[in-house]
Amino acid sequence: FASITKGREYFAGVLFVSSTLLAKRSTEVADRLRLNTLYVALTRFRDEVTVTYSADCPIASLLDTASQL
């Protein structure tokens, strides 16, 4: 994903966040890398982005808060 979209920007898009985004047995470094990848993906959309995720997603509360901004 990162190599083919590096530096590209899109007008709008949809992101699907997996409920396994932060796997239970992952390391802190791996978690940071996954969150960084999510951040980069979010910042690629210029005008509009729709994020879908399940209620059991480990960062659902963060995504809920961000959607109210």
C-alpha positions in Angstrom: 0.0 0.0 0.0 2.6 2.6 1.1 4.9 2.2 -1.9 2.3 2.6 -4.6 0.5 5.5 -3.0 3.5 7.4 -1.6 3.0 11.1 -2.0 -0.4 10.7 -3.8 -3.5 12.6 -2.7 -7.1 11.8 -3.5 -10.3 13.9 -3.3 -12.3 11.3 -1.4 -12.1 7.7 -0.3 -13.2 5.0 2.1 -11.0 3.3 4.7 -11.9 0.0 6.3 -10.3 -0.4 9.7 -10.0 -4.0 10.7 -10.9 -5.1 14.2 -7.5 -6.8 14.3 -5.7 -3.4 13.7 -3.9 -3.8 17.0 -3.4 -7.5 17.5 -3.4 -8.6 21.2 0.1 -10.1 21.0 1.8 -7.3 19.1 4.6 -5.2 20.3 4.4 -1.5 21.1 6.6 -0.8 18.0 4.2 -2.8 15.8 1.2 -1.0 17.2 2.8 2.4 16.5 3.6 1.3 13.0 0.0 0.3 12.4 -1.4 3.5 13.8 1.1 5.5 11.7 -0.1 3.7 8.6 -3.7 4.5 9.5 -2.7 8.2 10.0 -0.9 8.3 6.6 -3.9 6.7 4.9 -6.3 9.2 6.5 -4.2 12.2 5.5 -4.2 11.1 1.8 -7.8 12.3 1.3 -8.1 15.9 0.6 -11.9 16.6 0.8 -13.7 13.7 2.3 -13.0 10.3 3.9 -15.4 7.7 5.2 -14.0 5.4 7.8 -15.8 2.2 8.6 -15.0 0.0 11.6 -16.6 -2.5 13.9 -17.6 -1.7 17.5 -15.0 -4.2 18.7 -12.1 -2.4 17.0 -9.5 -1.5 19.6 -9.4 2.1 18.6 -13.1 2.6 18.1 -13.3 5.2 20.8 -10.5 7.2 19.1 -12.3 7.0 15.8 -15.6 8.0 17.4 -13.9 11.1 18.9 -12.2 12.0 15.7 -15.5 11.8 13.8 -17.0 14.5 16.0 -14.2 17.0 15.1 
